[in-house]
Every structure is written in C-alpha cells, then in structure tokens.
Amino acid sequence: MLVDNLELIIFSILAFFMLGGAIVMLLSKQTIFSAFGFLITMIGLAGMFALLESRFLAVAQIMVSVGAVVVLSMLTILTVNAQEKNLPKEQFKTLWILFSLGLVSPFTFLLYKVLLTLPNHFAEMETLTAKVTGELLFSKWVLPFETLSILLLSAMLGAIIIAKNRSKGEQS
C-alpha cells in the first residue's frame, strides 16, 4: 500500500516537472529558456523510465536526449543568437496553447488510464535486458536511428548557416 502510494507520489512529481518544463518551453520568449524547459522535460521522462524499472531506457534517455540533443540544441541556439526583433509576432499564442491543451487533455487522460494498467502487463512480459535492446537497436532499428541522427545534424547545420548568412547581410 505504501509502495503504491510512493510510486504515485513520485509519478506525480515527475509529471509536474514534465508539464512545467513543457509550459516553460512553450511560453518562454528567450530560446535558451525554452531549451532549459526541454531539458527539464527530458529529465522527467528519464525519471518515468526509471519508475517503470527500465534502467537502460532511463540511462539512454539521459545520454541521448539530455546529453546530446539538448546540448546540441543549446549550442545551436547560442550560435544562432535569435533576438526578439527577429521573431514573428504571434497575436493568439495563448489562445492556441489553450486550444492545444484542450485537444490533448482527453488523450492525456487516456494515457494515464493505460499507464495504471502497465505494471500488470510488464509482470507478464519477458525480461528486456540491455543486451537485447542493443541488439535490436543496432540490427533491426539501425537505419531509422542513423537517419534521425543525420536529420538532426543537418537541421542544426542548416540553422547555423542561415544565421551566419543573415548576420553577414546585417553587417554589410
């Protein structure tokens, strides 16, 4: 009983951090604060994996999302140096966020109901070890994994090139 309540409390805290990070990411006017919001969300997601007793996915989430994606995003943001005057004027930003929240809320409730039944399903499953996950990731899923890596790298390089071209045009 106490263990179930403790798991629910930890889940609630992690969900609060994830929602808070997502809200900060959406509402921040400065891109670096949005990246910090994304960082908090990804750390919360790693905590969710740890709560589900999937240590490998929790560590992989920290290494890949936090260690690579967020750091590269912050590096790109600092390199691009987006300024408030260059950002588009969004008149109905809050209205769109509320509309999206209303649209996503039923799915979130459905996901919550599914997550409540997950421990029963995990008890019936065969144990998934890091070796099995690594073999799947680097055999069956290697092409999508590498394609995503190339896509992220090219998007970052494209943003840097566009920003450098704009800054050269402003200096002339």
Backbone as numpy.savetxt, mean C-alpha at the origin, in Angstrom:
# Nx Ny Nz CAx CAy CAz Cx Cy Cz
-10.95 -16.98 24.95 -11.79 -15.78 24.95 -10.91 -14.53 24.95
-9.93 -14.50 25.86 -9.05 -13.34 25.93 -8.18 -13.23 24.67
-7.76 -14.39 24.12 -6.94 -14.38 22.91 -7.75 -13.84 21.74
-9.02 -14.23 21.63 -9.87 -13.72 20.55 -10.06 -12.22 20.68
-10.27 -11.74 21.89 -10.43 -10.30 22.10 -9.13 -9.55 21.81
-8.00 -10.14 22.17 -6.71 -9.52 21.90 -6.48 -9.41 20.40
-6.82 -10.47 19.66 -6.69 -10.43 18.20 -7.59 -9.36 17.61
-8.79 -9.24 18.12 -9.72 -8.22 17.63 -9.21 -6.81 17.94
-8.62 -6.63 19.11 -8.05 -5.32 19.47 -6.88 -4.98 18.56
-5.98 -5.96 18.34 -4.84 -5.71 17.46 -5.31 -5.45 16.04
-6.30 -6.22 15.57 -6.87 -6.00 14.24 -7.45 -4.59 14.13
-8.16 -4.16 15.16 -8.77 -2.82 15.14 -7.70 -1.72 15.10
-6.64 -1.90 15.87 -5.55 -0.91 15.87 -4.88 -0.85 14.50
-4.60 -2.03 13.92 -3.99 -2.06 12.59 -4.91 -1.46 11.53
-6.20 -1.76 11.62 -7.16 -1.19 10.68 -7.23 0.33 10.83
-7.16 0.81 12.08 -7.15 2.25 12.32 -5.93 2.91 11.66
-4.75 2.28 11.84 -3.55 2.81 11.21 -3.65 2.79 9.69
-4.19 1.70 9.14 -4.31 1.60 7.69 -5.28 2.65 7.15
-6.41 2.81 7.81 -7.38 3.83 7.37 -6.81 5.24 7.55
-6.14 5.47 8.67 -5.53 6.77 8.90 -4.47 7.09 7.86
-3.62 6.10 7.54 -2.61 6.30 6.51 -3.22 6.56 5.15
-4.30 5.85 4.83 -4.97 6.06 3.54 -5.60 7.44 3.47
-6.19 7.89 4.57 -6.80 9.23 4.59 -5.73 10.30 4.45
-4.62 10.13 5.16 -3.51 11.09 5.04 -2.99 11.09 3.60
-2.89 9.91 3.01 -2.40 9.81 1.64 -3.33 10.55 0.68
-4.61 10.47 0.89 -5.57 11.12 -0.01 -5.70 12.62 0.21
-5.63 13.04 1.44 -5.95 14.44 1.75 -4.74 15.37 1.84
-3.53 14.81 1.85 -2.35 15.66 1.98 -2.11 16.47 0.72
-1.80 17.75 0.92 -1.47 18.60 -0.22 -0.01 18.42 -0.63
0.82 17.99 0.28 2.23 17.77 -0.01 2.44 16.29 -0.31
3.12 16.02 -1.41 3.28 14.64 -1.84 4.13 13.81 -0.87
5.05 14.42 -0.18 5.89 13.66 0.75 5.06 13.14 1.92
4.06 13.92 2.36 3.17 13.46 3.43 2.27 12.34 2.93
1.88 12.41 1.65 1.11 11.32 1.06 1.94 10.03 1.06
3.21 10.15 0.76 4.09 8.98 0.78 4.21 8.42 2.20
4.27 9.29 3.21 4.31 8.81 4.59 3.00 8.11 4.96
1.88 8.62 4.46 0.59 7.95 4.68 0.58 6.56 4.06
1.16 6.46 2.85 1.27 5.17 2.18 2.17 4.23 2.99
3.25 4.76 3.55 4.15 3.98 4.38 3.42 3.40 5.59
2.64 4.21 6.26 1.88 3.75 7.43 0.88 2.67 7.03
0.23 2.85 5.88 -0.73 1.87 5.40 -0.05 0.54 5.11
1.11 0.58 4.49 1.82 -0.66 4.16 2.34 -1.38 5.40
2.76 -0.61 6.40 3.19 -1.23 7.66 1.99 -1.88 8.36
0.85 -1.23 8.32 -0.37 -1.82 8.88 -0.75 -3.11 8.17
-0.58 -3.13 6.84 -0.88 -4.34 6.08 0.07 -5.47 6.45
1.34 -5.15 6.67 2.29 -6.17 7.13 1.87 -6.70 8.50
1.37 -5.82 9.35 0.85 -6.27 10.65 -0.33 -7.20 10.50
-1.19 -6.93 9.51 -2.33 -7.83 9.25 -1.84 -9.21 8.83
-0.81 -9.25 7.98 -0.25 -10.54 7.59 0.32 -11.26 8.80
0.99 -10.53 9.67 1.54 -11.14 10.88 0.42 -11.65 11.79
-0.67 -10.90 11.84 -1.81 -11.32 12.66 -2.43 -12.61 12.13
-2.36 -12.80 10.82 -2.87 -14.03 10.21 -1.84 -15.16 10.25
-0.75 -14.94 11.01 0.32 -15.91 11.20 1.02 -16.26 9.89
1.12 -15.31 9.00 1.85 -15.49 7.75 3.10 -14.64 7.83
4.09 -15.17 8.52 5.32 -14.41 8.79 6.07 -14.06 7.51
6.08 -14.99 6.55 6.79 -14.73 5.31 6.17 -13.55 4.56
4.85 -13.53 4.45 4.19 -12.42 3.76 4.38 -11.10 4.51
4.40 -11.16 5.83 4.62 -9.93 6.61 6.02 -9.38 6.35
7.02 -10.25 6.35 8.38 -9.80 6.10 8.53 -9.35 4.65
7.92 -10.08 3.71 7.98 -9.68 2.31 7.29 -8.34 2.09
6.19 -8.10 2.79 5.49 -6.82 2.69 6.39 -5.68 3.17
7.06 -5.89 4.27 7.97 -4.87 4.78 9.12 -4.65 3.80
9.71 -5.73 3.31 10.87 -5.59 2.42 10.49 -4.99 1.08
9.41 -5.46 0.47 9.05 -5.01 -0.87 8.33 -3.67 -0.83
7.21 -3.61 -0.11 6.42 -2.38 -0.14 7.09 -1.24 0.61
7.51 -1.51 1.82 8.12 -0.44 2.62 9.54 -0.18 2.18
10.30 -1.25 2.03 11.71 -1.09 1.72 12.01 -0.66 0.31
11.17 -1.04 -0.63 11.47 -0.71 -2.03 10.50 0.31 -2.59
9.22 0.00 -2.60 8.25 0.86 -3.27 8.14 2.22 -2.61
7.99 2.25 -1.29 7.83 3.54 -0.60 9.12 4.36 -0.68
10.26 3.70 -0.49 11.52 4.43 -0.56 11.74 4.98 -1.97
11.46 4.18 -2.99 11.58 4.67 -4.37 10.58 5.78 -4.66
9.37 5.65 -4.11 8.37 6.71 -4.30 8.84 8.01 -3.66
9.38 7.91 -2.44 9.87 9.12 -1.77 11.05 9.72 -2.52
11.93 8.87 -3.01 13.06 9.36 -3.79 12.57 10.07 -5.06
11.60 9.49 -5.71 11.03 10.12 -6.91 10.35 11.43 -6.58
9.59 11.46 -5.49 8.90 12.68 -5.08 9.91 13.78 -4.78
10.96 13.44 -4.05 11.96 14.44 -3.72 12.72 14.89 -4.96
12.92 13.99 -5.92 13.61 14.35 -7.16 12.73 15.24 -8.03
11.45 14.87 -8.13 10.51 15.63 -8.97 10.21 16.99 -8.34
10.09 17.03 -7.01 9.82 18.26 -6.28 8.56 18.96 -6.78
7.43 18.24 -6.73 6.16 18.82 -7.15 5.78 19.97 -6.23
5.28 21.04 -6.82 4.90 22.22 -6.05 3.41 22.45 -6.15
2.87 23.15 -5.18 1.43 23.41 -5.12 0.93 24.13 -6.36
1.71 25.04 -6.91 1.26 25.83 -8.06 1.14 24.97 -9.32
1.84 23.83 -9.39 1.78 22.96 -10.55 0.67 21.92 -10.47
0.07 21.76 -9.31 -0.97 20.77 -9.13 -2.30 21.27 -9.69
-3.13 20.37 -10.20 -4.42 20.82 -10.72 -5.35 21.25 -9.59
-6.24 22.18 -9.90 -7.23 22.65 -8.92 -8.38 21.65 -8.88
-8.61 21.06 -7.73 -9.66 20.07 -7.56 -10.75 20.68 -6.69
-11.84 21.11 -7.33 -12.90 21.79 -6.60 -13.71 20.84 -5.73
-13.95 19.62 -6.22 -14.85 18.70 -5.53 -14.11 17.51 -4.93
-12.90 17.74 -4.46 -12.06 16.65 -3.95 -12.73 15.96 -2.75
-13.22 16.72 -1.81 -13.85 16.14 -0.62 -15.11 15.38 -0.99
-15.88 15.91 -1.93 -17.10 15.24 -2.38 -16.77 13.90 -3.04
-15.72 13.86 -3.85 -15.31 12.62 -4.49 -14.82 11.61 -3.46
-14.12 12.08 -2.46 -13.64 11.17 -1.41 -14.82 10.57 -0.64
-15.81 11.39 -0.31 -16.99 10.89 0.39 -17.79 9.92 -0.49
-17.91 10.24 -1.77 -18.60 9.35 -2.70 -17.88 8.01 -2.79
-16.56 8.04 -2.89 -15.76 6.80 -2.97 -15.88 6.00 -1.67
-15.89 6.72 -0.55 -16.04 6.05 0.74 -17.39 5.34 0.82
-18.45 6.00 0.37 -19.77 5.38 0.34 -19.83 4.20 -0.60
-19.11 4.28 -1.69 -19.08 3.20 -2.66 -18.31 1.99 -2.15
-17.23 2.23 -1.41 -16.36 1.16 -0.94 -16.85 0.56 0.38
-17.62 1.28 1.16 -18.05 0.81 2.48 -18.75 -0.55 2.46
-19.71 -0.80 1.56 -20.32 -2.15 1.58 -19.31 -3.26 1.31
-18.36 -3.02 0.42 -17.35 -4.03 0.13 -16.42 -4.23 1.33
-16.15 -3.15 2.05 -15.33 -3.25 3.25 -16.03 -4.08 4.31
-17.33 -3.87 4.48 -18.11 -4.66 5.44 -18.12 -6.12 5.03
-18.27 -6.39 3.74 -18.25 -7.75 3.24 -16.88 -8.40 3.49
-15.82 -7.66 3.25 -14.47 -8.15 3.50 -14.27 -8.45 4.98
-14.81 -7.60 5.85 -14.72 -7.82 7.29 -15.41 -9.13 7.67
-16.57 -9.38 7.10 -17.30 -10.62 7.40 -16.52 -11.84 6.92
-15.88 -11.72 5.75 -15.07 -12.82 5.24 -13.86 -13.05 6.14
-13.23 -11.96 6.59 -12.05 -12.09 7.44 -12.37 -12.76 8.78
-13.60 -12.62 9.24 -13.99 -13.28 10.48 -14.01 -14.80 10.32
-14.28 -15.28 9.10 -14.34 -16.73 8.89 -12.99 -17.31 8.44
-12.00 -16.46 8.16 -10.72 -16.95 7.66 -9.99 -17.91 8.59
-9.96 -17.66 9.90 -9.22 -18.61 10.74 -9.71 -20.04 10.60
-11.01 -20.24 10.38 -11.53 -21.60 10.18 -11.01 -22.20 8.88
-10.93 -21.40 7.83 -10.43 -21.89 6.55 -8.93 -22.16 6.61
-8.19 -21.33 7.33 -6.75 -21.54 7.43 -6.41 -22.79 8.22
-7.27 -23.15 9.17 -7.02 -24.36 9.96 -7.10 -25.61 9.08
-7.94 -25.55 8.03 -8.11 -26.69 7.14 -7.04 -26.77 6.06
-6.33 -25.66 5.81 -5.37 -25.61 4.71 -4.06 -26.30 5.07
-3.37 -26.69 4.02 -2.03 -27.23 4.17 -1.08 -26.08 4.50
-0.04 -26.34 5.29 0.89 -25.30 5.70 1.65 -24.75 4.49
1.67 -23.44 4.36 2.38 -22.78 3.27 3.68 -22.22 3.84
4.77 -22.80 3.42 6.07 -22.39 3.96 6.71 -21.37 3.03
7.80 -20.78 3.49 8.54 -19.82 2.68 9.13 -20.51 1.45
9.50 -21.77 1.58 10.07 -22.50 0.45 9.03 -22.67 -0.65
7.82 -23.06 -0.29 6.75 -23.25 -1.28 6.39 -21.92 -1.92
6.30 -20.87 -1.11 5.98 -19.54 -1.64 7.08 -19.07 -2.58
8.33 -19.24 -2.21 9.45 -18.84 -3.07 9.46 -19.61 -4.37
9.20 -20.92 -4.31 9.16 -21.72 -5.54 8.05 -21.25 -6.46
6.88 -20.95 -5.90 5.77 -20.44 -6.73 6.10 -19.07 -7.30
6.67 -18.20 -6.47 6.95 -16.84 -6.90 7.99 -16.81 -8.01
8.99 -17.66 -7.94 10.06 -17.64 -8.93 9.94 -18.73 -9.99
8.79 -19.39 -10.05 8.56 -20.33 -11.15 7.28 -19.94 -11.89
6.17 -20.10 -11.25 4.88 -19.83 -11.90 4.60 -18.33 -12.03
5.02 -17.53 -11.05 4.67 -16.11 -11.03 5.84 -15.19 -11.35
6.92 -15.71 -11.93 8.10 -14.89 -12.18 7.83 -13.82 -13.24
7.09 -14.14 -14.29 6.82 -13.15 -15.35 5.99 -11.98 -14.83
4.85 -12.21 -14.13 4.13 -11.05 -13.60 4.95 -10.25 -12.59
5.74 -10.93 -11.77 6.57 -10.26 -10.77 7.59 -9.34 -11.43
8.29 -9.84 -12.43 9.29 -9.03 -13.11 8.65 -7.95 -13.98
7.50 -8.23 -14.57 6.79 -7.22 -15.35 6.39 -6.05 -14.47
5.91 -6.34 -13.28 5.56 -5.28 -12.34 6.79 -4.48 -11.93
7.90 -5.14 -11.73 9.14 -4.44 -11.37 9.56 -3.48 -12.48
9.51 -3.94 -13.72 9.89 -3.10 -14.86 8.91 -1.94 -15.01
7.62 -2.20 -14.80 6.61 -1.15 -14.90 6.85 -0.05 -13.86
7.12 -0.45 -12.62 7.38 0.54 -11.57 8.64 1.34 -11.85
9.68 0.67 -12.30 10.93 1.35 -12.62 10.76 2.33 -13.77
10.05 1.92 -14.82 9.85 2.82 -15.96 8.97 4.00 -15.59
7.98 3.81 -14.73 7.14 4.92 -14.29 7.96 5.93 -13.49
8.84 5.43 -12.62 9.68 6.32 -11.84 10.65 7.09 -12.74
11.26 6.40 -13.68 12.18 7.07 -14.61 11.45 8.09 -15.47
10.25 7.75 -15.92 9.45 8.68 -16.72 9.11 9.94 -15.94
8.76 9.78 -14.67 8.44 10.95 -13.83 9.67 11.84 -13.65
10.82 11.23 -13.47 12.05 12.01 -13.31 12.39 12.75 -14.60
12.27 12.08 -15.74 12.58 12.72 -17.03 11.63 13.87 -17.31
10.34 13.66 -17.05 9.36 14.74 -17.27 9.65 15.92 -16.35
9.97 15.65 -15.10 10.26 16.73 -14.16 11.52 17.49 -14.57
12.53 16.79 -15.01 13.77 17.47 -15.43 13.53 18.32 -16.67
12.72 17.83 -17.61 12.42 18.61 -18.81 11.64 19.88 -18.45
10.72 19.77 -17.50 9.96 20.96 -17.07 10.85 21.96 -16.37
11.75 21.45 -15.53 12.62 22.38 -14.79 13.61 23.07 -15.72
14.07 22.40 -16.79 14.95 23.04 -17.77 14.19 24.10 -18.55
12.91 23.88 -18.83 12.11 24.85 -19.56 11.84 26.09 -18.71
11.68 25.92 -17.40 11.43 27.07 -16.51 12.67 27.90 -16.32
13.87 27.29 -16.35 15.11 28.03 -16.14 15.50 28.88 -17.34
15.08 28.46 -18.55 15.46 29.22 -19.75 14.75 30.52 -19.87
